[in-house]
Amino acid sequence: MSQIERIIHGGEELFLKAGIKSVTMDDIAKHLGMSKKTIYQFFKDKNELVTALVKKKLKEDEEEMVEYISKSANVIEEMIAMTKCSEEMFSRINPIVIHDMQKYHPEAWAEFQRFKSEVLISTLEELLTKGIKQGYIRSEIDVRIVARMRVNTVELGFNTTIFPVAEFNTWKVQVQFLDHFNYGICTLKGYKLLNQYKNIKEE
């Protein structure tokens, strides 16, 4: 692991536990057992480190998503695969991280938004279009509207004003949204297959 990777990884470990705002460059240096000077050779400030971390994570998530989709036999299986992929992505995220990134790190947040619009929405549009052709997804849905709605619902689930962390489990909120979405877009044929896959997964 290179120095840059070590620093990014160390930052990630601390941010996921405590949020971004409360972690200082001193904390990261101490956590890694290196001098702050070494960190500053690679990153001019915390903002640059956060942006580098977000870029790295999004690239990994995109690769994971592509791999899951390529192994699936049909759109319903792809949707289940994307659920699994999302589950892994969300289970790692502390809602405070999303809040801090949005409020204090506009560059990192812009990367996240770009990923959302360029990667997630277009992947979902393709998936829905394919599903309509396969007969699993209702032909009357407007894929452009529904893809945007779905991707932005994810962010809504991380909104701690609406879903306070003390009252709601973040992943449970996302699962409810996802189930609501998946069942809402299916034809009867898709609904049956979705149930089949869900039962297999639960067993």
C-alpha positions in Angstrom: 0.0 0.0 0.0 1.4 3.4 -1.0 1.6 6.3 1.4 -1.3 8.1 -0.4 -3.4 4.9 -0.1 -2.5 4.6 3.6 -3.5 8.2 4.3 -6.8 7.8 2.4 -7.6 4.5 4.1 -6.7 6.0 7.5 -8.9 9.0 6.9 -11.8 6.8 5.8 -11.6 4.7 9.0 -11.8 7.8 11.2 -14.4 9.6 9.1 -16.8 6.6 9.1 -16.7 6.4 12.9 -16.9 10.0 13.8 -18.0 12.0 10.7 -15.7 14.3 8.8 -16.0 17.6 10.7 -14.7 16.2 14.1 -11.6 14.5 12.6 -8.5 16.7 12.3 -5.4 16.1 10.2 -3.6 15.6 13.6 -6.1 12.7 14.4 -5.3 11.1 11.1 -1.5 11.4 11.6 -1.8 10.0 15.1 -4.0 7.1 13.9 -1.5 6.2 11.2 1.6 6.8 13.3 3.1 9.3 10.9 3.9 13.0 11.0 1.4 15.6 9.8 4.1 16.9 7.6 4.1 13.6 5.7 0.3 13.9 5.1 0.8 17.5 3.8 3.3 16.3 1.2 0.4 14.5 -0.5 -2.7 16.5 0.5 -2.6 20.3 0.9 -5.6 20.2 3.4 -8.4 18.0 4.7 -10.7 19.1 1.9 -8.3 17.6 -0.7 -8.1 14.4 1.3 -11.9 14.1 1.5 -12.3 14.7 -2.2 -9.6 12.0 -3.0 -11.3 9.6 -0.7 -14.8 10.2 -2.3 -13.4 9.8 -5.8 -11.7 6.5 -4.8 -14.8 5.1 -3.1 -17.1 6.0 -6.0 -14.8 4.4 -8.5 -14.8 1.2 -6.5 -18.6 1.3 -6.1 -19.0 1.7 -9.9 -16.7 -1.2 -10.6 -18.6 -3.4 -8.1 -21.9 -2.4 -9.6 -20.7 -3.2 -13.2 -19.5 -6.6 -12.0 -22.7 -7.5 -10.2 -24.8 -6.5 -13.3 -22.6 -8.4 -15.7 -23.2 -11.7 -13.7 -27.0 -11.3 -13.7 -29.4 -13.4 -16.0 -32.2 -10.8 -16.2 -33.3 -7.4 -14.9 -34.9 -8.7 -11.7 -31.6 -10.4 -10.8 -29.8 -7.2 -11.7 -32.1 -5.3 -9.3 -31.4 -7.8 -6.5 -27.7 -7.5 -7.3 -27.9 -3.7 -7.2 -29.7 -4.0 -3.8 -26.9 -6.2 -2.5 -24.3 -3.7 -3.8 -26.2 -0.8 -2.3 -26.5 -2.7 1.0 -22.7 -3.0 1.1 -22.3 0.7 0.2 -24.8 2.0 2.7 -23.8 -0.2 5.6 -20.4 1.5 5.5 -21.7 5.0 5.5 -22.3 7.0 8.6 -25.2 9.5 7.9 -23.1 12.2 9.6 -20.5 11.7 6.8 -23.1 12.6 4.1 -24.2 15.7 6.2 -20.6 16.9 6.7 -19.6 16.4 3.1 -22.6 18.4 1.9 -22.0 21.2 4.4 -18.2 21.5 4.6 -16.7 19.8 1.5 -18.4 21.2 -1.7 -15.9 19.6 -4.1 -16.3 16.2 -2.6 -20.1 16.7 -2.6 -19.9 17.8 -6.3 -18.1 14.5 -7.1 -20.9 12.6 -5.4 -23.6 14.5 -7.3 -21.7 13.9 -10.6 -21.5 10.2 -9.9 -25.2 10.2 -9.1 -26.3 11.9 -12.3 -23.7 10.4 -14.7 -23.3 6.9 -13.4 -26.3 5.8 -11.2 -29.1 7.5 -13.1 -27.8 6.3 -16.6 -27.2 2.8 -15.3 -30.7 2.7 -13.8 -32.3 4.1 -17.0 -30.6 1.3 -19.0 -31.7 -1.3 -16.5 -35.3 -0.1 -16.6 -35.4 0.1 -20.4 -34.1 -3.5 -20.6 -36.6 -4.6 -18.0 -39.5 -3.2 -20.1 -38.3 -5.2 -23.1 -38.0 -8.3 -21.1 -41.5 -7.9 -19.8 -40.6 -7.6 -16.1 -41.1 -3.9 -15.7 -44.2 -1.9 -16.5 -44.1 -0.4 -20.0 -46.0 2.8 -18.9 -43.3 4.1 -16.6 -41.1 6.9 -17.8 -37.6 5.6 -17.2 -36.0 9.1 -17.1 -38.3 10.3 -14.3 -38.3 7.0 -12.3 -34.5 6.7 -12.5 -34.1 10.2 -11.1 -36.7 9.6 -8.4 -35.0 6.4 -7.2 -31.5 7.8 -7.1 -32.6 10.9 -5.2 -34.6 8.9 -2.7 -31.3 7.4 -1.5 -30.2 10.9 -0.4 -33.5 11.5 1.3 -32.9 8.4 3.4 -29.7 9.9 4.6 -31.4 13.2 5.6 -31.1 13.2 9.4 -33.7 16.0 9.8 -36.4 13.6 8.3 -34.9 10.4 9.7 -33.0 11.2 13.0 -30.3 8.6 13.6 -31.5 8.1 17.2 -34.9 6.9 15.9 -34.2 5.3 12.6 -31.7 2.7 11.3 -30.3 4.2 8.1 -30.0 0.9 6.3 -33.6 -0.1 7.3 -34.8 3.2 5.8 -33.0 2.4 2.5 -34.4 -1.1 2.4 -38.0 0.2 2.8 -37.4 2.7 0.0 -35.8 0.0 -2.2 -38.6 -2.5 -1.7 -41.2 0.1 -2.4 -39.5 1.0 -5.6 -38.8 -2.5 -6.8 -42.3 -3.7 -6.3 -43.8 -0.5 -7.7 -42.1 -0.8 -11.1 -42.7 -4.6 -11.7 -45.3 -6.2 -14.0 -47.0 -9.3 -12.5 -44.3 -11.5 -14.2 -41.6 -9.3 -12.6 -43.4 -9.3 -9.2 -43.4 -13.1 -9.2 -39.8 -13.4 -10.1 -38.8 -10.7 -7.5 -40.6 -12.7 -4.8 -38.9 -15.8 -5.9 -35.4 -14.2 -5.7 -36.2 -12.6 -2.4 -37.3 -15.9 -0.9 -34.2 -17.6 -2.1 -32.1 -14.8 -0.6 -34.0 -15.0 2.7 -33.8 -18.8 3.0 
